[in-house]
Amino acid sequence: MLETTSVLTIPDLTQPAGWLPLVFALVLALAMLAYVILDGYDLGVGILLRRAHDEAHKDAMIASIGPFWDANETWLVLGVGVLLVAFPMAHGVILGALYLPVALMLVALTLRGVAFDFRVKARLEHRALWDRAFYTGSLLAAWSQGFMLGSLVTGFASDWGSQLFNALIGLCLVAAYCLLGAGWLIMKTEGALQLKAVRWAKGSLWLTGAGVAAISMATPWVSQRIFDKWFSLPQVMLLLPIPAMTVALFVVIARSLKRLPTRLAQHNQYGAAVPFAGTVGVLLLAFYGLSYSLFPWLVVDQLTIWRAASSPEALMMIFYGVVVVLPVIIGYTVFAYRVFWGKSTALHY
């Protein structure tokens, strides 16, 4: 582990050595945010699959994520790739500290991918096995990602208190993904499954809120720098809208979930997108708050984006590739969601 440094050195931002790490930090942040939202909902659907006992409902849930789930993982590949080539020192420190949860996540994602494809080919009597495998892969991948998030917040501390906190954040991220997944199903399905998704969302809402609150309270106590960034004047007044808007969004989601069963029973789809959109809003605000807290550190109080970055010459070469690749990824993502917009249709093999 790197030694903690008390001096924050920021190079000249008009020079490539100054602005290129900022650009790649922004790309890394975009990739991680896109992954959490896009793959988060289909991980959530995979976890919720265990709660659906009707085979028709399971097929409808699979159909709702079928065109998207594997492409959503592109953002994870992009994020890890940027971390490796643009910030190799941070890549070594972070993945070295997170070796076990990263390995668990990769095994879980592999299991999930195999189960998704084998479910299509399996005989009817074997389909339940692959459904359980898809659920298990989704659950373990979500929990391991939450564990890694907790580790990042605590500066990769290895004491028992930190490990318990990381495990708790893992459970809370599972709940957040379930809330996203349930919101997705509310938008994409109809009938009894849609009403079940409302109940599933209600069951995940407050554990998600507990996770956001735990991260918000723990982050300032990890570092005096972060504490000062949030609670010094006038920053505390300027940043107050972030937690206020987060609480407001939770209230909006809760009210929407309370009203939706009555509307849906009357075949009124008005407001069906509110739980999903509200959850995305919560994640955006939480991500912004965490980014504000950590910036410009990739490892809290140990490694800045400039210290961890590759040479300016290497970053410039990679920059040309990102200028080409990133718009393509964004373009086909938008196109795919545009093509498959609206309610999902029945799944047929």
C-alpha positions as CSV (number, residue, x, y, z in Angstrom):
1,M,0.0,0.0,0.0
2,L,1.2,3.5,-0.8
3,E,2.1,5.8,2.0
4,T,-0.3,8.6,2.7
5,T,0.8,12.0,1.4
6,S,-0.1,15.3,2.9
7,V,0.7,17.4,-0.1
8,L,-1.7,17.7,-3.1
9,T,0.2,18.7,-6.2
10,I,-1.8,19.8,-9.2
11,P,0.2,20.3,-12.4
12,D,-0.4,23.0,-15.0
13,L,-3.8,22.2,-16.5
14,T,-3.0,23.9,-19.8
15,Q,-0.4,21.2,-20.4
16,P,-1.1,17.6,-21.5
17,A,0.3,16.3,-18.2
18,G,-2.4,18.3,-16.5
19,W,-5.5,18.0,-18.6
20,L,-5.2,14.5,-20.0
21,P,-5.6,12.7,-16.6
22,L,-8.7,14.8,-16.0
23,V,-10.2,13.7,-19.3
24,F,-9.5,10.1,-18.6
25,A,-10.8,10.4,-15.0
26,L,-14.0,11.8,-16.6
27,V,-14.2,8.9,-19.0
28,L,-13.6,6.4,-16.2
29,A,-16.4,8.1,-14.1
30,L,-18.8,8.0,-17.1
31,A,-18.1,4.3,-17.7
32,M,-18.7,3.4,-14.1
33,L,-21.9,5.4,-13.8
34,A,-23.3,4.0,-17.0
35,Y,-22.4,0.5,-15.9
36,V,-24.1,0.9,-12.5
37,I,-27.3,2.2,-14.1
38,L,-27.5,0.0,-17.2
39,D,-26.2,-3.3,-15.9
40,G,-27.6,-2.5,-12.5
41,Y,-31.2,-2.9,-13.6
42,D,-30.6,-6.2,-15.4
43,L,-28.6,-7.6,-12.4
44,G,-31.6,-6.5,-10.4
45,V,-34.0,-8.4,-12.7
46,G,-31.8,-11.5,-12.4
47,I,-31.9,-11.3,-8.6
48,L,-35.7,-10.8,-8.7
49,L,-36.1,-13.8,-10.9
50,R,-36.0,-16.0,-7.8
51,R,-39.2,-14.3,-6.5
52,A,-41.2,-15.1,-9.7
53,H,-42.9,-18.5,-9.4
54,D,-44.8,-18.4,-12.7
55,E,-42.8,-19.6,-15.7
56,A,-44.6,-17.0,-17.9
57,H,-43.5,-14.3,-15.6
58,K,-39.9,-15.5,-15.6
59,D,-39.9,-15.6,-19.4
60,A,-41.3,-12.0,-19.5
61,M,-38.5,-10.9,-17.1
62,I,-35.9,-12.5,-19.3
63,A,-37.4,-10.9,-22.4
64,S,-37.3,-7.5,-20.9
65,I,-33.5,-7.5,-20.6
66,G,-32.7,-9.8,-23.4
67,P,-31.7,-7.2,-26.0
68,F,-29.6,-5.2,-23.6
69,W,-27.9,-7.2,-20.8
70,D,-24.7,-8.3,-22.5
71,A,-24.1,-4.9,-24.2
72,N,-24.5,-3.2,-20.8
73,E,-21.4,-4.9,-19.6
74,T,-19.4,-3.1,-22.3
75,W,-19.2,-0.1,-19.9
76,L,-17.5,-2.3,-17.2
77,V,-14.9,-3.4,-19.8
78,L,-14.4,0.2,-20.8
79,G,-14.0,1.4,-17.2
80,V,-11.5,-1.3,-16.2
81,G,-9.6,-0.8,-19.5
82,V,-9.3,2.9,-18.9
83,L,-8.1,2.3,-15.3
84,L,-5.5,-0.2,-16.6
85,V,-4.0,1.9,-19.5
86,A,-4.5,5.4,-18.2
87,F,-3.9,4.9,-14.5
88,P,-1.7,1.8,-14.2
89,M,-0.4,2.6,-10.7
90,A,-4.0,2.9,-9.4
91,H,-5.0,-0.2,-11.3
92,G,-2.3,-2.2,-9.4
93,V,-3.2,-0.8,-6.0
94,I,-7.0,-1.0,-6.4
95,L,-7.2,-4.5,-8.0
96,G,-4.5,-5.8,-5.7
97,A,-6.5,-4.7,-2.7
98,L,-9.8,-6.1,-4.2
99,Y,-8.4,-9.4,-5.7
100,L,-11.0,-11.6,-4.0
101,P,-14.2,-9.6,-4.7
102,V,-13.0,-8.9,-8.2
103,A,-12.5,-12.7,-8.8
104,L,-15.9,-13.4,-7.3
105,M,-17.5,-10.8,-9.5
106,L,-15.9,-12.3,-12.7
107,V,-16.9,-15.8,-11.8
108,A,-20.5,-14.6,-11.0
109,L,-20.7,-12.7,-14.3
110,T,-19.5,-15.7,-16.2
111,L,-22.0,-18.0,-14.5
112,R,-24.7,-15.5,-15.3
113,G,-23.8,-15.3,-18.9
114,V,-23.7,-19.1,-19.3
115,A,-27.0,-19.5,-17.5
116,F,-28.7,-16.9,-19.6
117,D,-27.8,-18.7,-22.9
118,F,-28.2,-22.3,-21.6
119,R,-31.7,-21.4,-20.3
120,V,-32.8,-21.0,-23.9
121,K,-31.4,-24.5,-24.9
122,A,-32.3,-26.5,-21.8
123,R,-35.1,-28.9,-21.6
124,L,-38.1,-27.7,-19.6
125,E,-37.3,-29.8,-16.6
126,H,-33.7,-28.4,-16.5
127,R,-34.7,-24.7,-16.9
128,A,-35.2,-24.2,-13.2
129,L,-31.5,-25.1,-12.6
130,W,-30.3,-22.4,-15.0
131,D,-32.8,-19.9,-13.5
132,R,-31.2,-20.5,-10.2
133,A,-27.7,-20.1,-11.7
134,F,-28.7,-16.8,-13.3
135,Y,-30.1,-15.6,-10.0
136,T,-26.9,-16.7,-8.1
137,G,-24.6,-15.1,-10.6
138,S,-26.6,-11.8,-10.5
139,L,-26.7,-11.8,-6.7
140,L,-23.0,-12.5,-6.2
141,A,-22.0,-10.0,-8.9
142,A,-24.1,-7.3,-7.3
143,W,-22.9,-8.0,-3.8
144,S,-19.2,-8.1,-4.8
145,Q,-19.6,-4.7,-6.5
146,G,-21.1,-3.3,-3.3
147,F,-18.2,-4.7,-1.3
148,M,-15.8,-3.1,-3.6
149,L,-17.6,0.2,-3.3
150,G,-17.4,0.0,0.5
151,S,-13.7,-0.8,0.2
152,L,-13.1,2.3,-2.0
153,V,-14.8,4.5,0.6
154,T,-12.8,3.1,3.5
155,G,-9.5,3.5,1.7
156,F,-9.1,-0.3,1.4
157,A,-8.8,-0.7,5.2
158,S,-8.6,-4.4,6.3
159,D,-9.8,-4.2,9.9
160,W,-13.0,-6.1,10.9
161,G,-15.1,-3.0,11.2
162,S,-14.3,-1.9,7.6
163,Q,-15.0,-5.4,6.3
164,L,-18.4,-5.5,8.0
165,F,-19.1,-2.1,6.5
166,N,-18.1,-3.3,3.1
167,A,-20.4,-6.4,3.5
168,L,-23.3,-4.1,4.5
169,I,-22.8,-1.9,1.5
170,G,-22.8,-5.0,-0.6
171,L,-26.3,-5.9,0.6
172,C,-27.4,-2.3,0.1
173,L,-26.2,-2.3,-3.5
174,V,-28.1,-5.6,-4.1
175,A,-31.2,-3.7,-2.8
176,A,-30.5,-0.7,-5.1
177,Y,-30.1,-3.0,-8.1
178,C,-33.4,-4.8,-7.2
179,L,-35.1,-1.4,-7.0
180,L,-33.7,-0.5,-10.4
181,G,-34.7,-3.9,-11.8
182,A,-38.2,-3.6,-10.3
183,G,-38.6,-0.1,-11.8
184,W,-37.5,-1.5,-15.1
185,L,-40.1,-4.3,-14.9
186,I,-42.8,-1.7,-14.0
187,M,-42.0,0.1,-17.2
188,K,-41.6,-2.9,-19.5
189,T,-44.3,-5.3,-18.4
190,E,-48.0,-5.4,-17.8
191,G,-50.6,-7.2,-15.7
192,A,-49.8,-9.3,-12.7
193,L,-46.1,-9.2,-13.1
194,Q,-46.1,-5.4,-13.2
195,L,-48.0,-5.4,-9.9
196,K,-45.5,-7.8,-8.4
197,A,-42.7,-5.5,-9.5
198,V,-44.3,-2.7,-7.5
199,R,-44.2,-4.8,-4.4
200,W,-40.6,-5.8,-5.1
201,A,-39.7,-2.2,-5.4
202,K,-41.3,-1.3,-2.1
203,G,-39.3,-4.0,-0.4
204,S,-36.0,-2.7,-1.8
205,L,-36.6,1.0,-1.3
206,W,-35.5,1.6,2.3
207,L,-32.5,-0.7,2.3
208,T,-31.3,1.3,-0.7
209,G,-31.8,4.5,1.3
210,A,-29.9,3.0,4.2
211,G,-27.0,2.3,1.8
212,V,-26.9,5.8,0.5
213,A,-27.1,7.2,4.1
214,A,-24.3,4.8,5.2
215,I,-22.0,5.9,2.4
216,S,-22.8,9.6,3.0
217,M,-22.0,9.4,6.7
218,A,-18.9,7.2,6.4
219,T,-17.1,9.1,3.6
220,P,-16.4,12.3,5.5
221,W,-15.0,10.4,8.4
222,V,-12.4,8.6,6.3
223,S,-10.4,11.7,5.6
224,Q,-10.1,15.1,7.2
225,R,-9.9,16.5,3.6
226,I,-13.3,15.1,2.7
227,F,-14.8,16.3,6.0
228,D,-13.6,19.8,5.3
229,K,-14.9,19.7,1.7
230,W,-18.4,19.0,2.9
231,F,-18.7,20.8,6.3
232,S,-16.6,24.0,5.9
233,L,-18.4,27.3,5.1
234,P,-19.6,28.2,2.5
235,Q,-19.4,24.7,1.0
236,V,-21.9,23.2,3.4
237,M,-24.6,25.6,2.3
238,L,-23.8,25.2,-1.4
239,L,-23.8,21.4,-1.1
240,L,-27.0,21.1,1.0
241,P,-29.2,20.7,-2.1
242,I,-27.6,17.3,-2.9
243,P,-28.8,15.4,0.2
244,A,-32.1,17.4,0.1
245,M,-32.8,16.4,-3.5
246,T,-31.9,12.8,-2.6
247,V,-34.4,12.6,0.2
248,A,-37.0,14.3,-2.0
249,L,-36.5,11.6,-4.7
250,F,-36.9,8.8,-2.2
251,V,-40.2,10.4,-1.1
252,V,-41.3,10.7,-4.7
253,I,-40.5,7.1,-5.4
254,A,-42.3,6.0,-2.2
255,R,-45.5,8.0,-3.2
256,S,-45.4,6.7,-6.7
257,L,-45.2,3.0,-5.5
258,K,-48.1,3.7,-3.2
259,R,-50.3,5.0,-6.0
260,L,-49.3,2.8,-8.8
261,P,-51.3,-0.4,-7.9
262,T,-54.6,1.5,-8.1
263,R,-53.7,3.0,-11.5
264,L,-52.3,-0.2,-12.9
265,A,-55.5,-2.1,-11.8
266,Q,-57.4,0.4,-14.0
267,H,-55.0,-0.2,-16.9
268,N,-53.6,3.3,-16.5
269,Q,-49.8,3.4,-17.2
270,Y,-49.4,7.0,-16.1
271,G,-46.4,7.3,-13.8
272,A,-45.0,3.8,-14.5
273,A,-41.6,5.3,-15.3
274,V,-41.4,7.3,-12.1
275,P,-39.8,4.6,-9.8
276,F,-37.1,3.8,-12.4
277,A,-36.4,7.4,-13.2
278,G,-36.3,8.4,-9.5
279,T,-33.9,5.6,-8.7
280,V,-31.6,6.7,-11.5
281,G,-31.8,10.2,-10.1
282,V,-30.8,8.9,-6.6
283,L,-27.8,7.1,-8.1
284,L,-26.7,10.1,-10.1
285,L,-26.8,12.3,-7.0
286,A,-25.0,9.7,-4.9
287,F,-22.4,9.2,-7.6
288,Y,-21.9,13.0,-7.8
289,G,-21.5,13.3,-4.1
290,L,-19.0,10.4,-4.0
291,S,-17.0,11.9,-6.9
292,Y,-16.9,15.3,-5.2
293,S,-15.7,13.7,-2.0
294,L,-12.9,11.6,-3.6
295,F,-11.7,13.9,-6.4
296,P,-8.8,14.2,-7.3
297,W,-7.9,11.0,-5.4
298,L,-8.2,7.5,-6.9
299,V,-7.1,6.1,-3.6
300,V,-8.2,8.3,-0.6
301,D,-5.3,10.5,0.5
302,Q,-2.8,8.2,-1.2
303,L,-2.9,8.4,-5.0
304,T,-4.1,11.3,-7.1
305,I,-5.2,11.0,-10.8
306,W,-2.0,12.9,-11.8
307,R,0.4,10.7,-9.8
308,A,-1.3,7.5,-11.0
309,A,-1.5,8.5,-14.7
310,S,0.6,7.1,-17.5
311,S,3.0,9.4,-19.3
312,P,1.5,12.3,-21.4
313,E,2.7,10.7,-24.6
314,A,1.0,7.4,-23.8
315,L,-2.2,9.2,-22.7
316,M,-2.3,11.2,-25.9
317,M,-2.2,8.0,-28.0
318,I,-4.9,6.4,-25.9
319,F,-6.9,9.7,-26.2
320,Y,-7.2,9.4,-30.0
321,G,-8.6,5.9,-29.5
322,V,-11.1,7.0,-26.9
323,V,-12.3,9.9,-29.2
324,V,-13.3,7.2,-31.7
325,V,-14.5,4.4,-29.5
326,L,-16.6,6.3,-26.9
327,P,-19.0,7.9,-29.4
328,V,-19.5,4.5,-31.0
329,I,-20.4,2.9,-27.7
330,I,-22.8,5.7,-26.8
331,G,-24.3,5.6,-30.3
332,Y,-25.1,1.9,-30.4
333,T,-26.4,2.0,-26.8
334,V,-28.8,4.8,-27.6
335,F,-29.8,3.0,-30.9
336,A,-30.5,-0.3,-29.1
337,Y,-32.7,1.3,-26.5
338,R,-34.5,3.3,-29.2
339,V,-35.2,0.2,-31.2
340,F,-36.5,-1.8,-28.3
341,W,-38.4,1.0,-26.6
342,G,-41.8,0.3,-25.1
343,K,-43.3,-2.8,-23.5
344,S,-41.4,-6.0,-24.0
345,T,-43.1,-8.7,-26.0
346,A,-43.6,-12.4,-25.1
347,L,-40.6,-14.6,-25.1
348,H,-40.7,-17.5,-27.6
349,Y,-38.0,-20.2,-28.1
